[in-house]
Amino acid sequence: MESSPLSRQFDLRLKELNQQIHSCLKDVRQHLQELEAVSQQPPAARPQNFAQLLKESLQQRTPPTSEGK
């Protein structure tokens, strides 16, 4: 049985979305690990303004491209 062209398009799009989700989850896990590491440091070793450092770090990140929007 042969699949229709529309089925193949959906399959490719689902695979692409799956890759994007896994990439974003990997980033989230990394950020959580970094936050956990900082939270376990003694207060004197923590950055003075962690919220500002986090904001700057997130702004430097290239946002994921959203095709089709």
C-alpha positions in Angstrom: 0.0 0.0 0.0 1.4 3.4 -1.0 1.0 6.5 1.1 -0.4 9.6 -0.3 1.8 12.8 -0.9 -0.2 14.5 1.8 0.7 11.7 4.3 4.4 12.1 3.4 4.1 15.9 4.0 2.6 15.3 7.4 5.2 12.8 8.2 8.1 15.1 7.3 6.5 18.0 9.3 6.0 15.8 12.3 9.6 14.7 12.2 10.7 18.3 12.0 8.5 19.3 14.9 9.8 16.3 16.9 13.4 17.5 16.3 12.6 21.0 17.3 10.9 19.8 20.5 13.8 17.6 21.5 16.3 20.5 20.8 14.2 22.9 23.0 13.9 20.3 25.7 17.7 19.8 25.6 18.1 23.6 26.1 15.7 23.6 29.0 17.5 20.7 30.7 20.8 22.6 30.3 19.4 25.8 31.7 17.9 23.9 34.7 21.2 22.2 35.4 22.9 25.6 35.3 20.3 27.1 37.6 20.6 24.2 40.0 24.4 24.6 40.1 24.1 28.3 40.9 21.5 27.7 43.6 23.8 25.3 45.3 26.6 27.8 45.6 27.1 29.6 48.8 25.4 33.1 48.8 28.8 34.9 48.7 29.8 33.1 45.5 26.5 33.8 43.6 26.3 36.6 41.1 25.0 39.9 42.6 22.2 40.2 40.1 21.4 36.7 38.8 18.1 37.8 37.2 19.9 40.3 35.0 22.6 37.8 34.0 19.9 35.3 33.0 18.0 37.9 31.0 21.2 38.9 29.1 22.0 35.3 28.4 18.6 34.6 27.0 18.7 37.7 24.8 22.0 36.5 23.3 20.5 33.2 22.4 19.2 32.9 18.8 15.5 32.1 18.9 14.5 28.9 17.0 13.2 29.6 13.6 9.6 29.0 13.0 8.9 28.0 9.4 5.4 28.5 8.1 4.6 31.5 10.3 
